[in-house]
Structures are given as C-alpha cells and as structure tokens.
Amino acid sequence: MINNLLRNIIEVRDIAAFINNVIVEMETKEEHDVKEILRRIAENNSFVKPEKCVWKVREVGFLRIIIRPDKIRIEKEKV
C-alpha cells in the first residue's frame, strides 16, 4: 500500500519504502516535501506514529540496518 501511495515520489527522489517503513534522505530541508508524504498517508486513512519518527539525524536504523552518510552497516545483534 505504501509503495502505491508514494510511487511517483519514490521514483524521482531519495525515498525508500518497505511495508510500513518509509525513509527520506535529504541534504536540506527544502529538498523534499515531507508534507506531501504525510498528506498522502492521511488521505488514505492511514497514519504515522510520532514516537516512531525521527527527524534531522545523521544516523538512522532502517530494517535492521544502520545508515550513516559515510557507511551502511548491519545492527550488531544481527551479526
């Protein structure tokens, strides 16, 4: 469902979606319209859990992978 909601955005921007997880990469605040993603989710009677959202970070966990600007690695518990 999330892939269908964001299909045309995913194809042209640095956005990844997997089941109910979405990650948006951006260098500047202006680079992507996060409001558009949230609007589409809300219009389709879905929601995000604010406690699961992270903003303005240089490192993030996504699908048991740690993503940083300089490298990508698997979580230690999975090695």
Secondary structure, 3 states (H helix, E strand, C coil): CHHHHHHHHHHHCCEEEECCEEEECCCCCCCCCHHHHHHHHHHCCCCCCHHHCCCCCCCEEECCEEECCCCEEECHHHC
